[in-house]
């Protein structure tokens, strides 16, 4: 009898859940065919969306939601009509108080409309060619001073201190840092396919005496180089960064971020006057991108600061 009663209760719970789901679905507004809302829905179910990194989807989702609120009811035909580009430009410039957010939103809109072209629902991209808002010097102007680096290393546990020093010497993004494997290191180079490029590009980092000495300090408790205090690898780059952020706050080093270690290394490389090709290889950048990156990380003020850091 007890088993029959349990089965009945389980059945009731299942039926209640199904009724709740059907009710929720019935409350959702219908997506108009041919609208921007329908394009967003198609984009979110596409192979292109699924192929994006989790962090990119997480960043883009609120922007797609906002685009849906603003443009969702507009038809794809209307958004391509004369005058629509001005409306998009006004929408973009209306977020001028947050230029970085505005520029990311514009990037998402451009990619959404490109999807419309790819699936042959649109003939042109009305968001393409709209200039981005000036974001100021932004993160590129933020470099780690020797004093700041020493301050955070002083209070860090040994495993975290090793990770910070490795990030500083290699310039690897945190995602690549936590996934770096011992078999990607030989006597002369770290050779790491970058996750941001979906392993299409490789960071090839020469092993200096300082870097070799640091690598010798890492315990080989995992196939991955960077591990936590218990000898286990980090789940992802965010887990490493969150631990670091707590240390940074204790050391009162805002607004420095873990990623700024990479920017600092780029600035130091430009200050070293290495050939552009060697810098691109070291950082895992696309061939020919160094001149553009020099504009970001190579201003005279940043180079002057980086030159003082070269002794670290």
Beta strands, then each sheet from edge to edge (+ up, - down):
strand 1: 189-193
strand 2: 202-206
sheet 1: 1+ 2-
end
